[in-house]
Amino acid sequence: MGTSGLICAFLLASCCCCRRVAGVPGEAEKPAPELLEVEVGGTALLKCGPSHSQSNFSHVDWFSVHKEKPTLIFRVRQGQGQSEPGEYQHRLHLQDKGTTLALTHITPHDERIFLCQGKRPRSQEHRVQLRVYKAPEEPTIQVNPLGISVNSEEPEEVATCVGRNGYPLPQVIWYKNGRPLKEEKNRVQIQSFQIVESSGLYTLQSVLKAQLAKEDKDAQFYCELSYRLPSGNHMKESPEVMVPVFYPAERVWLEVEPEGMLKEGDRVEIRCLADGNPPPHFSISKQNLSTKEMEEESTDDNGILVLEPAQKEHSGLYECQGLDLETTVSLLSDQQELLVNYVSDVRVSPAAPESQEGSSLTLTCEAESNQDLEFQWLREKTGKVLERGPVLQLRNLKREEGGGYRCVASAPSVPGLNRTQLVNVAIFGSPWMTLRERKIRVKENTMLNLSCEASGHPRPSIIWNVDGTASEQDQDPQTVLSILSVLVTPELLETGAKCVASNPLGENVTSIILELDSNRTNSLSTSTFSPPARANSTSTERKLPEPESKGVVIVAVTVCVLVLAVLGAVLYFFYKKGKLPCGRSGKQEMERNTSI
């Protein structure tokens, strides 16, 4: 090395030494900075040296070092602080007698080195590395609504996970059924993107792509965000989601609802099912008993055959066909037999029983069923069970025993399966009416509805002896009710009304006597008098209660008072004339007469 080279080296070393002595920030050899961790929004306490340091902090300058460029942000002179204009001007203040500089409202932009430089008694400096943290929001997950086909040759999007406003950038881990997923060539791909918000916080978006199989149709996917805070490591999990997985059907089958034994009248659904997603196009066929060929039945859009109400004709063999519209592959189910239990054709013989009073009658009930049957007989109007068995014996019949009898045929092995048949027993006889005569109170010049009911076999007819508008109603095959609408006139009040019920075996009459009711109004009105509630009673009218007259009571009391007054006057007159033996002489005379 020549003389000039030695001179240059000497000058360079001298220059470096002079710069160190001058105390230019950032030029001296720098020790590792003190690490300070703070959450966003918190306060960073920047200390100018270790806590055990005995340095004089009355003359200190604080610098913010960004991209290795220091910027003066705060001065301390004689224990008094002064902020420099800039981004930290309103967020800095001194604490602990000037030994600590507090930086408030921490943001991600504050993550940098802060340099404290003291001038007295000698030049010294202390660096603080500020680390800023912010927990991300709860992660959200969005599943692919279009689903994934198992026939896809490349990984397809399963779901997207988003973690917003975290700092620093969190790490994402994907899970399937609680197990972490790792990237696998042509099987699993994880693509993550980050967005830096204006606040300096990060938003992470991660997309999971995978090839799925049929076994993944019920798989649960979720994402996990891992992040750090001053307190340590933390994590947040998204909700679990399921992605639609599409796969062809391998099998189809039939299901029948309700389960168990079916009966006529039930609502029955025959449903096609398959193990594919989406399900294939379904059709249901039933075997024709004559040709033994399967014939397609009419179903709804979901491949469901509804039998409502189910009939015994619906019994037979059914099968389901599933057609995959994408692959045109057709699958057939196993044939399934449907049995609809029934009770039908309940018959009573004789169908129209007739008998004379005092004689006997036998009723026989029959029915058809695919199950064993039990029979019982009930009286229609009372519901009373008369006999258990298919035969009912009626002996020494009376007129009152005519009417309805019901046969009930039931299958005990199938709950609720039964059928009934009603038969009316007719007892030969002349018309029967409960009362011969009935009185009712009416008002002149009013419209009146009179009713008359009669029963008998053959069925009687009813005529009235007065003019009016009559109508008839059949109560049962042997009973008729006639209603007559008439105007109450003086002639009608005098003659009354009669209804005559007759059949080929005789006739019967009910007389209705009309009495004038003085308390009724003279205005034209309509009154209806119905027969009693007994099934075969007479059609007499309802008798109205006779109202009491206050005027009659007053007159009676007045007459009694006058009679007593007259009687008292007469007795007093005879007493004065001496005609009454009420004195002592009278008493003695009476005693004398008694002794004689």
NORFEN-V32628 format. One record per helix or strand of 3 or more residues. SS is the DSSP state (2 for helix, 1 for strand). FROM is the first residue (numbers start at 1). TO is the last residue. If there is no record, write none. Layout:
# NORFEN-V32628
SS:FROM:TO  SS:FROM:TO
This chain:
# NORFEN-V32628
2:3:22  1:34:39  1:44:47  1:59:66  1:69:77  1:80:83  1:92:95  1:100:103  2:108:110  1:113:118  1:124:134  1:140:143  1:156:167  1:171:176  1:188:196  1:202:210  2:214:218  1:221:229  1:232:237  1:245:247  1:252:257  1:268:274  1:281:287  1:294:296  1:304:307  2:312:314  1:316:323  1:330:332  1:336:338  1:343:349  1:354:356  1:361:369  1:374:379  1:385:388  1:391:394  2:399:401  1:403:410  1:418:432  1:437:442  1:447:457  1:461:464  1:469:476  1:479:487  2:490:495  1:497:503  1:506:516  1:526:529  2:550:576  2:584:595
